[in-house]
Amino acid sequence: MKEPIRFLSIAALNYMLASNVAYAGNNYVLKSGEKKLKSGHNMEAIADFTKAIKHRPKLAPAHLAEAYLYRGFAELAIGAAASAKSDFNKAIEIDPEPSDAQTLKIRGLVKSALGDRIGAQSDFTMATSFGNKSVDKEVHNNTG
């Protein structure tokens, strides 16, 4: 009776360790993408964030939302506003808590740049309701 329990314990331990290694790898890719984004290597950053997103079961929801958010920043930097908007949408869908006020503000700016003034106003209003007071300037500059 002890052998099956021992076998299952070892199998469970191996599974947990393998999961942690994969999770750590995804965090490494996410951090690598952040460094590349900060240094202006946007295409490489997009590749890293895409790799992290593809392995989403190993990322915590907050980290997955970050991957979409940062990939959106990199896409904006190369002029891919529509793709950035899609990634900001996904980041907000995954993590719609008040911490998304900044994401809402940025998505509002992208919507405004794409000509969606009503959508931009909606995002700015939601960002303000989450406590992002810096949105007031953006509302006047981009929807007025």
C-alpha positions in Angstrom: 0.0 0.0 0.0 2.9 2.4 0.7 4.3 1.9 -2.8 1.3 3.5 -4.7 1.2 6.4 -2.3 5.0 6.9 -2.6 4.7 6.7 -6.4 1.9 9.2 -6.5 3.7 11.6 -4.2 6.8 11.5 -6.4 4.7 12.0 -9.5 2.9 15.0 -7.9 6.2 16.5 -6.8 7.6 16.2 -10.3 4.5 17.8 -11.8 4.7 20.7 -9.3 8.4 21.3 -10.0 7.8 21.1 -13.8 5.0 23.6 -13.5 7.1 26.0 -11.5 9.9 25.8 -14.0 7.6 26.6 -16.9 6.0 29.4 -14.8 9.4 30.8 -14.0 10.3 30.6 -17.7 7.3 32.6 -18.7 8.1 35.2 -16.1 11.6 35.3 -17.5 10.2 35.9 -21.0 7.9 38.6 -19.6 10.8 40.3 -17.8 12.9 40.0 -21.0 10.1 41.6 -23.0 9.8 44.5 -20.5 13.6 45.2 -20.8 13.4 45.1 -24.6 10.4 47.5 -24.5 12.2 49.9 -22.2 15.3 49.9 -24.4 13.2 50.6 -27.6 13.6 47.1 -29.1 9.9 46.9 -29.8 9.7 44.1 -32.3 11.8 41.8 -30.0 9.6 42.9 -27.1 6.5 41.9 -29.1 8.0 38.5 -29.8 8.7 37.9 -26.1 5.2 39.1 -25.0 3.7 36.9 -27.7 5.7 33.9 -26.4 4.5 34.5 -22.9 0.9 34.9 -24.0 1.1 31.6 -25.9 2.0 29.8 -22.7 -0.8 31.5 -20.8 -1.7 28.5 -18.6 1.6 29.0 -16.8 1.0 32.7 -16.2 -1.0 34.2 -13.4 -3.9 36.3 -14.7 -2.2 39.6 -13.6 1.0 38.6 -15.5 -1.0 37.6 -18.5 -2.8 41.0 -18.4 0.7 42.7 -18.2 1.9 40.7 -21.2 -1.1 42.0 -23.3 -0.6 45.5 -21.9 3.1 45.7 -22.6 2.7 44.1 -26.0 0.1 46.9 -26.7 2.7 49.5 -25.7 5.2 48.0 -28.1 2.6 47.8 -30.9 1.8 51.5 -30.3 5.5 52.3 -30.6 5.7 50.8 -34.1 2.4 52.4 -35.2 0.2 49.4 -35.0 -2.7 51.2 -33.1 -5.4 48.6 -34.1 -3.3 45.7 -32.7 -2.5 47.7 -29.6 -6.2 48.5 -29.0 -7.0 44.8 -29.3 -4.3 43.9 -26.7 -5.5 46.7 -24.4 -9.0 45.2 -24.7 -7.7 41.8 -23.7 -5.7 43.1 -20.8 -8.8 44.8 -19.4 -10.9 41.7 -20.0 -8.5 39.6 -18.1 -8.0 42.0 -15.2 -10.9 44.5 -15.0 -10.1 45.8 -11.5 -9.3 49.5 -10.6 -5.6 48.8 -11.4 -6.6 49.0 -15.0 -7.3 52.7 -14.8 -4.0 53.4 -16.7 -4.9 50.7 -19.3 -8.3 52.3 -19.7 -6.7 55.7 -20.2 -4.3 54.4 -22.8 -7.0 52.5 -24.6 -9.0 55.7 -24.6 -6.1 57.6 -26.2 -5.8 54.9 -28.9 -9.6 54.9 -29.6 -9.4 58.7 -29.9 -6.5 58.4 -32.3 -8.5 55.9 -34.3 -11.4 58.3 -34.5 -13.7 56.6 -31.9 -14.4 59.6 -29.8 -17.4 58.0 -28.0 -15.4 54.9 -27.1 -12.5 57.2 -25.9 -14.9 59.2 -23.7 -16.3 56.0 -22.2 -12.8 54.7 -21.3 -11.8 58.0 -19.8 -14.9 58.1 -17.7 -14.2 54.5 -16.4 -10.6 55.4 -15.7 -11.7 58.4 -13.7 -14.1 56.3 -11.7 -11.2 54.0 -10.8 -9.3 57.0 -9.5 -7.1 58.0 -12.4 -7.3 61.8 -12.0 -4.8 62.4 -14.9 -7.5 61.5 -17.3 -9.3 64.9 -17.1 -6.6 66.6 -19.4 -6.9 63.7 -21.9 -10.7 64.1 -22.1 -10.4 67.7 -23.0 -7.4 67.2 -25.4 -8.8 64.2 -27.2 -12.5 64.3 -27.2 -13.3 68.0 -27.1 
